[in-house]
């Protein structure tokens, strides 16, 4: 994965997460959703480029990390991740 691909994928994921921000349930699942959507987007790019081979596995991992951190940073989750994880694990009464 080159930088141009990572920027393009990041733009798509960040845009999608901005649209999903309006959903009332998104705050609770945002961190997990960012990781999943980023992995799906990177995998979809790799599939469309026919680049899903063992030799490129680390490039895809590094790309997934870059896309995830971009989306999480724009979404403001890096700062609020500890509180969100505590909220996610809170027992239901």
PyMOL commands that set and color helices and strands:
alter all, ss='L'
color gray80, all
select helices_A, chain A and resi 3-20+26-48+54-75+77-88
alter helices_A, ss='H'
color red, helices_A
deselect
rebuild
show_as cartoon
